[in-house]
């Protein structure tokens, strides 16, 4: 697995030259969320579909 730094460099280098700071920040944000989600799954830190539905319905 790539280091976070290397992954960020790769993603940014593939973006068009016209990308602005908001585009870059959004891509880095998405990378961060995906990495954290994968780590949570690996650690078993998940909830069932039923639990999620109950949470959504309680809003």
C-alpha positions in Angstrom: 0.0 0.0 0.0 1.2 3.5 -0.8 2.0 5.9 1.9 -0.5 8.7 2.3 2.0 11.2 1.0 2.8 9.2 -2.2 -0.9 8.6 -2.8 -1.6 12.4 -2.5 1.3 13.1 -4.9 0.0 10.6 -7.4 -3.5 11.9 -7.3 -2.4 15.6 -7.6 0.0 14.8 -10.5 -2.9 13.2 -12.5 -5.1 16.3 -12.1 -5.4 18.8 -14.9 -3.2 21.9 -14.7 -6.4 23.9 -14.4 -7.3 22.3 -11.0 -7.6 24.9 -8.3 -7.0 24.5 -4.6 -10.6 23.5 -3.9 -10.3 20.6 -6.4 -7.1 19.5 -4.8 -8.5 19.7 -1.3 -11.6 17.8 -2.2 -9.6 15.0 -3.7 -7.4 14.8 -0.6 -10.5 14.8 1.6 -11.9 11.9 -0.4 -8.7 9.9 -0.1 -8.6 10.5 3.6 -12.2 9.3 4.1 -11.7 6.2 2.0 -8.5 5.3 3.9 -10.3 5.8 7.2 -13.2 3.7 6.0 -10.9 0.9 5.0 -9.1 1.0 8.3 -12.4 0.9 10.2 -13.5 -2.2 8.2 -10.2 -4.0 8.8 -10.6 -3.3 12.6 -14.2 -4.5 12.6 -15.4 -1.1 13.5 -18.7 -1.3 11.5 -22.4 -1.4 12.1 -25.1 -3.5 10.4 -27.4 -2.2 7.8 -30.3 -2.4 10.3 -28.4 -0.3 12.8 -27.7 2.3 10.2 -31.3 2.4 9.1 -32.4 3.0 12.7 -29.9 5.8 13.0 -31.2 7.5 9.9 -34.8 7.1 10.9 -34.1 8.7 14.3 -33.1 11.9 12.6 
